[in-house]
Amino acid sequence: MRIADRVATLPPYVFATIEQRIAAARASGVDVISLGVGSPDLPPPPHIIDALCAAASRPDTHGYAGYFGTPALRGAIATYYARRFGVSLDPEREILPLLGSKEGLANMALAFVDPGDVVLAPDPGYPTYRMGAIMAGGAYHPLPLRAERGYLPVLDAVPGDVTKRATLLWLNYPNNPTGACASREFLAEAVAYCREHDIVLGYDNAYCDVTYEGYVAPSILEVPGASEVAVEFNSLSKTYNMAGWRVGMAVGNAQALRALATIKTNVDSGMFRAVQDAAATALLGDQDWLAERNRTYERRRDAVLEWLPAAGLAADKPLGGLYVWARTPAGVDAEAWAISALERTGVWLTPGTAFGPHGAGHLRISICVPEERLREAGKRLSAL
Ligand SMILES: Cc1ncc(COP(=O)(O)O)c(C=O)c1O
């Protein structure tokens, strides 16, 4: 058996490795509190689940459902974008449903990156941006996200020869892992940069509806001229507590979506029709429950912020996303800290380097666990 070189250059998916470590601790009897992954622990409301059950009970929903999503789902996405962002999308040309946004992020690289091309992606950042570049045989150029710049990359700092070879830029706000949000001015700057250098802008808006204290996250497509260069990736995973359902979408530049669809039609065969019907129900139905759900996350966020100092950690208050991005004391290695915390307290926090070298000195704390477990985690870590 000869395994392709690309497998050797691809590190194992970081959260898959972490899952194994946690499973081993649980198997040895430890009451592990994992504040690792950002998988919403609350269910979607009954009207969405009822729609799934009703559609799954019909005899005509079980065959291949087509490559481009049902007209009903594409229509629902268009309605959502119009209502939520004031962005008008053509459901035929400017919307492509995805099997969760992660596959879209990875397949985007296959559509836009040849050997020799460069992908610009945030560091720290969601690992799939850089792994997609590697899988496509391209290069990856990290864009450091620094606290003193509000975790916004300095696009003008990218060397000229790298910019020339760049075909794809990834941005993600509300940001995973830092929790930072981007100003509209920065988004306009990013669109201008991509237009000037003929780079596709992949904007990952997975956390746009998980926000706090009245903050409303924009779509990149609200920026005038964005649809010339941008594809926005969005997801029902975090917005509607539907991470396991695998429903996402790519919207925006029609030419880019055609290229992505060419890859996808050769890789997958579309989404279960019942899931598409229920996704349309989620997008079109009652949205009021999201505010209460976000208040639950906000209370959890505040519970973490409360105990961080006692655990020797510090963080800024995030206005979006499912994480607190905590700094370790100067000179303390975050990876060693996390492993020692797991061994001594059963609490797992993700070391920032899981998101790239610029995540050093940080730990990412997921708030996808009930408040009392978060407080229990704080108690254990404070006693360390
Ligand atoms: C920034 C970001 N983008 C994309 C995803 C993928 O979401 P999904 O594939 O469930 O739509 C995640 C999941 O954690 C994420 O954090």
PDBQT file of the ligand as one rigid body, heavy atoms in Angstrom, charges set to zero:
ROOT
HETATM    1  C1  LIG A 401     -15.150  29.207  11.767  1.00  0.00    +0.000 C 
HETATM    2  C2  LIG A 401     -15.867  27.969  11.393  1.00  0.00    +0.000 A 
HETATM    3  N1  LIG A 401     -16.212  27.774  10.118  1.00  0.00    +0.000 NA
HETATM    4  C3  LIG A 401     -16.852  26.665   9.725  1.00  0.00    +0.000 A 
HETATM    5  C4  LIG A 401     -17.190  25.682  10.623  1.00  0.00    +0.000 A 
HETATM    6  C5  LIG A 401     -17.842  24.447  10.111  1.00  0.00    +0.000 C 
HETATM    7  O1  LIG A 401     -19.169  24.394  10.405  1.00  0.00    +0.000 OA
HETATM    8  P1  LIG A 401     -20.142  23.360   9.690  1.00  0.00    +0.000 P 
HETATM    9  O2  LIG A 401     -19.339  22.487   8.792  1.00  0.00    +0.000 OA
HETATM   10  O3  LIG A 401     -20.793  22.597  10.783  1.00  0.00    +0.000 OA
HETATM   11  O4  LIG A 401     -21.105  24.200   8.904  1.00  0.00    +0.000 OA
HETATM   12  C6  LIG A 401     -16.854  25.829  11.965  1.00  0.00    +0.000 A 
HETATM   13  C7  LIG A 401     -17.166  24.777  12.941  1.00  0.00    +0.000 C 
HETATM   14  O5  LIG A 401     -16.787  24.786  14.071  1.00  0.00    +0.000 OA
HETATM   15  C8  LIG A 401     -16.182  27.003  12.365  1.00  0.00    +0.000 A 
HETATM   16  O6  LIG A 401     -15.802  27.204  13.618  1.00  0.00    +0.000 OA
ENDROOT
TORSDOF 0
